[in-house]
């Protein structure tokens, strides 16, 4: 499918999937690949990212810079479960993410609201729970000294995420 966006998008579009959902899937794949350039390439110049309780990131180049720093620290980022739904320009996601920084592994959940216009993401608001983040960090620290507690071990029992 050529929709004017070149190779940034998955050529194997799911039946009935909208361009907006396809763009968000491509963005999440680029995050998983820890590829700041590919991720930023799907954003509008005026992009705005907000997370629960954290400062907003405004602009494509600011996102590219911040995600580049994150990607330099993170050694693995996998979306291990993903629910995604679109309604016009709005795409909602609920996902579980495995984040690895050196020996520390954390399995966290996040919900995202994306706004996509003309094939570019103009806004992303991610919601997560600080208690969940704290528990994931503590479990990750325990997993360093007790490998069976590592989240990646538990993932062996999860179904593979849809591609």
C-alpha positions in Angstrom: 0.0 0.0 0.0 1.5 3.3 -1.0 0.0 6.1 1.0 2.6 8.7 0.4 4.6 7.8 3.5 7.3 5.6 1.8 8.9 2.8 3.8 8.1 4.3 7.2 5.0 2.3 7.5 4.4 -1.5 7.5 3.5 -2.6 3.9 1.4 -5.4 5.4 -1.6 -3.4 6.6 -4.2 -5.4 8.5 -7.7 -5.6 7.0 -9.7 -2.6 8.1 -6.8 -0.9 9.9 -6.7 2.8 9.5 -3.7 4.9 8.5 -3.7 6.4 12.0 -3.4 3.0 13.7 -0.8 2.0 11.2 1.3 5.1 12.0 1.1 4.4 15.8 2.1 0.8 15.2 5.1 2.0 13.2 6.0 4.4 15.9 5.9 1.8 18.6 8.0 -0.6 16.5 10.6 2.2 16.1 10.6 2.7 19.9 11.2 -1.1 20.3 14.1 -0.9 17.9 15.5 2.0 20.0 15.7 4.0 16.8 15.3 7.7 17.5 15.5 8.7 13.9 12.7 6.3 12.7 10.5 7.3 15.7 11.0 11.1 15.1 10.3 10.6 11.4 6.7 9.7 12.2 6.1 12.9 14.2 4.8 16.3 13.2 7.2 19.2 13.7 4.9 20.5 16.4 4.6 17.2 18.2 3.9 17.2 21.9 4.6 14.3 24.3 3.3 14.3 27.9 3.6 11.7 30.6 1.8 11.5 33.9 3.6 13.8 36.3 6.6 14.6 34.0 7.5 17.7 32.0 6.2 17.7 28.4 8.5 17.3 25.4 7.6 19.7 22.6 8.7 19.4 19.0 10.1 16.6 16.8 13.8 17.6 17.4 13.3 17.7 21.2 11.7 14.2 21.1 14.6 12.9 18.9 17.1 14.3 21.5 15.3 12.9 24.6 14.6 9.5 23.0 18.2 9.4 21.8 19.4 9.8 25.4 17.0 7.2 26.6 18.0 4.8 23.8 21.7 5.2 24.9 20.8 3.9 28.4 18.2 1.3 27.6 19.6 -2.1 26.4 16.3 -3.6 25.6 12.7 -2.3 25.1 10.0 -4.7 24.2 6.3 -4.2 23.9 5.1 -7.6 25.2 1.3 -6.9 25.1 -0.5 -4.4 23.0 -4.2 -3.5 22.6 -4.8 -0.8 20.1 -7.9 0.9 18.8 -8.5 3.9 16.5 -11.4 6.3 16.1 -10.6 8.9 13.4 -7.5 10.9 14.4 -7.4 9.3 17.9 -5.6 6.1 18.6 -5.6 4.5 22.0 -3.1 1.9 23.3 -2.8 -0.2 26.4 0.5 -2.0 26.6 3.0 -3.8 28.8 6.6 -2.9 28.2 9.8 -4.7 29.2 12.5 -2.1 29.8 16.1 -3.3 30.5 18.9 -1.0 31.6 22.0 -3.1 32.2 21.1 -5.9 34.5 17.9 -4.1 35.7 14.7 -5.4 34.1 11.3 -3.7 34.6 7.9 -4.8 33.3 5.6 -1.8 33.3 2.1 -1.0 31.9 1.2 2.2 30.1 -1.8 3.5 28.3 -1.3 6.0 25.5 -3.6 8.4 23.6 -2.2 9.4 20.2 -3.5 12.1 17.9 -2.5 11.5 14.2 -3.1 14.0 11.4 -2.1 13.6 7.8 0.0 10.5 8.6 2.0 12.2 11.4 1.7 12.0 15.2 0.9 15.4 16.6 0.3 14.5 20.2 1.0 11.6 22.5 -0.1 11.4 26.1 1.1 8.4 28.1 -0.5 7.4 31.4 1.2 5.1 33.9 1.0 4.5 37.6 3.8 5.5 39.9 3.1 2.6 42.3 3.4 0.2 39.4 6.7 1.8 38.4 8.0 1.6 41.9 7.0 -2.1 42.2 8.6 -2.8 38.8 11.8 -1.2 39.9 11.9 -3.1 43.2 11.2 -6.4 41.4 13.9 -5.5 38.9 16.4 -4.9 41.6 15.5 -8.2 43.3 15.8 -9.9 39.9 19.5 -8.8 39.7 20.3 -11.0 42.7 17.6 -13.6 42.1 17.3 -14.2 38.3 14.1 -16.3 38.5 12.3 -13.0 39.6 13.3 -11.2 36.4 10.3 -10.1 34.4 11.8 -11.6 31.2 11.4 -15.1 32.8 7.7 -14.4 33.4 7.4 -13.3 29.7 8.2 -16.9 28.6 4.7 -17.7 29.7 3.0 -14.7 27.8 1.7 -15.1 24.2 3.7 -13.2 21.6 2.5 -9.7 20.9 0.9 -9.0 17.5 3.4 -7.7 15.0 
